[in-house]
């Protein structure tokens, strides 16, 4: 800035979002007044952009001195400090009283500085999980009808770099560990299946831990958020369909770890609720409201800018307690039928073969259940729905399944004047055998003339 023949101080007027100084490292102020020397000034003016909010800071800096023409400086295309342009709290949900609502927050439009690598994990906890009988399963051709689903949540905008998985397989009732066949699939958009089936253990029963690291089945899933996985479990021996009678995945062992890089947002997140009573500092959490509640997420940058979003959890009703389950026959022969009975609050009852998920076996407060599986035991589970909510857990009842006995007489013809026949049975498992009638077996023998 230069001036000559000046009769008064030169004033640099204030403009919102800017401060001035006569040295780059000096003190900056919202306006300046410079005293001429001999009627002249020659000064370099340093201007610093110092916005206080996300706004348009275009305008004119007025430079004036009494008796002289103004020298104005135009400032344009100044957009203010970087701020989160939008926050996301997720979609509104309808739940039952006391059930959990997931609160997953994120914000966009704020780049922050750099990125960091970390991981997130999830563990399945729905009870021992069934296997499907299938000879020679492959990842390309076969999907189980009783899979284990699991979701891992990562921040929005994250890039997945790999997946680890581990779980425990068990073999019981004569099954072998080597008859466990499993593979993992990422079911989110862009996900894939493992290229090969994993086999568990050797030619014996028991339990074994299976694990793989650095799997790339989710690396093409973009955007972050909820990443969905499905574990397919088959068995190559024992019975038919889905059950836990021979091979199963142990409860609370199926674990998926997702590794990812996420941009450093330099943002802090805070949750509040209406009605009041819930607060949380962090991007993601959960709550179990007993009344309809609106949660507000506020994403704040370290420069003071913020964005917010809401999610409403509508409480549709109260979930009934787990119903009581019973069976008319505690022990049934293979191929027989037992009647299952459910009692509770009087809602609709649905029967399953697993504590969560599983196959729908039928509905009703009573259900005639054919027992077609092999000997051992079977557990049936029942859930109650009151029209608004389903019970948070299921009632269960176990039924002992007895193996059918076959008999073979040593000879089928004897004379009425005397003779004997030896009766034998084929049964496994060391069961006690009772014969009837206890005498007069002659009633069950065919006699022929000529003996």
Helices and strands as residue ranges (DSSP letters): E 2-3, E 10-12, E 18-21, E 32-34, E 41-42, E 46-49, E 59-61, E 63-64, E 73-75, E 86-88, E 93-97, E 101-104, E 106-108, E 115-123, E 131-133, E 148-154, E 159-171, G 177-179, E 180-186, E 198-200, E 206-215, E 225-235, E 242-243, E 247-249, E 255-263, E 267-274, E 279-281, E 284-287, E 293-301, E 306-318, E 324-327, E 331-333, E 337-343, E 348-352, E 360-363, E 366-370, E 376-385, E 395-402, E 406-409, E 423-426, G 441-444
